[in-house]
Amino acid sequence: MLKKIAVVDTMFSRGDMGSVAVRMMEKAAKENGWRIKIVRMTVPGIKDIPVAMLQLLEQGCSAGITLGMPGPAPIDKQCSHEASLGIQQVQLMTRKTVLEVFVHEDEARNGEELGRIMHNRASKHALNLLWILFAPEELTKRAGSGERQGKGNAKQVKVVP
């Protein structure tokens, strides 16, 4: 079955995470025989993401991924939080999954590290979205594993009574 997937990214971001996500989804879909159609929309900044995603989901997309980069200032973090709330509202309104992939500009010491984080987070979440749509058991296999997107994985902890 063909699944339309919405990708919404921003111009404000310092790197093109949207293209990374699209390439990863196309590659994984081809390798696994999953039929997808990607619909991409680029908006100015993170506060513009929720309405763009809502439009794409209302136009028949099955799920979506949003990619943005909040700046380091306190107002940027506030705007990021507000955009995140908007994305959550879109999920509730449409009852469709939307993965939020934000990379905060102050997560890295330099541009090279920032670029690695952006690529890692965008590609791993793109794959996560495909697993949600086509192979949810892949996520269940990794439950509680400490797997992270963006930086190294966390150490798994044994859950005991």
C-alpha positions as CSV (number, residue, x, y, z in Angstrom):
1,M,0.0,0.0,0.0
2,L,1.3,3.5,-0.9
3,K,1.8,5.8,2.0
4,K,2.1,9.6,1.5
5,I,4.6,11.1,3.9
6,A,4.8,14.8,4.8
7,V,8.2,16.4,5.3
8,V,8.2,20.0,6.7
9,D,11.5,21.7,7.2
10,T,12.7,25.3,7.6
11,M,14.9,27.9,5.9
12,F,16.2,29.1,9.3
13,S,18.0,25.8,9.9
14,R,21.7,25.9,9.3
15,G,21.7,22.7,7.3
16,D,19.3,20.9,4.9
17,M,17.9,18.2,7.2
18,G,14.8,17.8,5.0
19,S,17.0,16.4,2.2
20,V,18.7,14.0,4.6
21,A,15.3,12.7,5.8
22,V,14.0,12.3,2.2
23,R,17.1,10.5,1.0
24,M,16.9,8.1,4.0
25,M,13.3,7.3,3.5
26,E,13.7,6.8,-0.2
27,K,16.6,4.4,0.3
28,A,14.9,2.4,3.1
29,A,11.7,2.2,1.2
30,K,13.5,0.9,-1.9
31,E,15.5,-1.7,0.2
32,N,12.3,-2.9,2.0
33,G,9.8,-2.8,-0.9
34,W,7.7,-0.1,0.9
35,R,5.7,2.2,-1.4
36,I,6.0,5.8,-0.4
37,K,5.3,9.2,-1.9
38,I,7.0,12.1,-0.1
39,V,5.5,15.6,-0.1
40,R,7.9,18.2,1.1
41,M,7.1,21.8,2.2
42,T,9.8,24.2,3.4
43,V,8.7,27.1,5.6
44,P,10.6,30.1,7.0
45,G,11.0,29.0,10.7
46,I,9.9,26.6,13.3
47,K,6.7,28.5,14.3
48,D,5.5,28.0,10.7
49,I,5.8,24.2,10.9
50,P,2.5,23.2,12.6
51,V,0.1,24.8,10.0
52,A,2.2,23.5,7.1
53,M,2.1,20.0,8.6
54,L,-1.6,20.3,9.2
55,Q,-2.2,21.2,5.6
56,L,-0.2,18.3,4.3
57,L,-1.9,15.8,6.6
58,E,-5.3,17.1,5.6
59,Q,-4.3,16.6,2.0
60,G,-3.9,12.9,2.5
61,C,-0.5,12.3,4.0
62,S,-0.5,9.3,6.4
63,A,2.2,10.7,8.7
64,G,4.9,13.4,8.9
65,I,8.3,14.5,10.0
66,T,9.2,18.0,10.9
67,L,12.8,19.3,10.9
68,G,13.9,22.6,12.4
69,M,16.7,24.3,14.3
70,P,16.0,26.6,17.2
71,G,18.7,29.2,17.9
72,P,20.6,29.4,21.2
73,A,18.8,32.5,22.8
74,P,16.1,32.1,25.4
75,I,13.5,33.5,23.0
76,D,14.5,30.8,20.5
77,K,13.9,28.1,23.1
78,Q,10.5,29.6,24.0
79,C,9.6,29.6,20.3
80,S,10.8,26.0,20.0
81,H,8.5,25.0,22.9
82,E,5.6,26.8,21.3
83,A,6.2,25.1,17.9
84,S,6.4,21.8,19.7
85,L,3.1,22.3,21.3
86,G,1.6,23.2,17.9
87,I,3.0,20.0,16.4
88,Q,1.5,18.0,19.2
89,Q,-1.9,19.7,18.6
90,V,-1.7,18.8,14.9
91,Q,-1.2,15.1,15.9
92,L,-4.2,15.3,18.2
93,M,-6.4,17.0,15.6
94,T,-5.5,14.6,12.8
95,R,-4.8,11.4,14.9
96,K,-1.7,11.0,12.7
97,T,1.9,10.6,13.8
98,V,4.2,13.5,13.3
99,L,7.8,13.2,14.5
100,E,9.5,16.4,15.7
101,V,13.1,16.6,14.8
102,F,14.6,19.7,16.3
103,V,18.3,20.3,16.6
104,H,19.1,23.1,18.9
105,E,22.0,25.3,17.7
106,D,23.7,25.1,21.1
107,E,23.9,21.3,21.1
108,A,27.3,21.3,19.5
109,R,30.7,22.9,20.1
110,N,31.2,23.7,16.4
111,G,29.7,23.5,13.0
112,E,31.1,20.2,12.1
113,E,29.7,18.5,15.2
114,L,26.4,20.3,14.6
115,G,26.3,18.9,11.1
116,R,26.9,15.3,12.4
117,I,24.1,15.7,14.9
118,M,21.7,17.1,12.3
119,H,22.4,14.2,9.9
120,N,22.2,11.6,12.6
121,R,18.9,12.8,14.1
122,A,17.2,13.5,10.7
123,S,18.2,10.1,9.2
124,K,17.3,8.1,12.3
125,H,14.0,9.7,12.8
126,A,13.2,9.3,9.1
127,L,13.7,5.6,9.5
128,N,11.7,5.6,12.8
129,L,8.8,7.1,10.8
130,L,8.9,4.4,8.2
131,W,9.0,1.8,11.0
132,I,5.9,3.3,12.5
133,L,4.1,3.1,9.2
134,F,5.4,-0.2,7.9
135,A,7.2,-2.2,10.6
136,P,6.3,-1.2,14.1
137,E,7.8,-4.4,15.5
138,E,11.2,-2.8,14.7
139,L,10.5,-0.1,17.4
140,T,9.3,-2.7,19.9
141,K,12.5,-4.7,19.4
142,R,14.4,-1.6,20.6
143,A,12.1,-0.7,23.5
144,G,14.2,0.4,26.5
145,S,17.5,0.0,24.7
146,G,18.7,3.6,25.3
147,E,18.9,4.2,21.6
148,R,19.2,8.0,20.8
149,Q,19.0,10.1,17.7
150,G,21.6,12.8,17.3
151,K,24.3,11.7,19.6
152,G,25.6,8.4,21.2
153,N,23.1,6.0,22.7
154,A,22.5,5.9,26.5
155,K,23.6,2.9,28.5
156,Q,20.7,0.5,29.0
157,V,19.6,-0.1,32.6
158,K,18.1,-3.3,33.8
159,V,14.5,-2.8,35.1
160,V,14.1,-4.6,38.4
161,P,11.2,-4.7,40.9
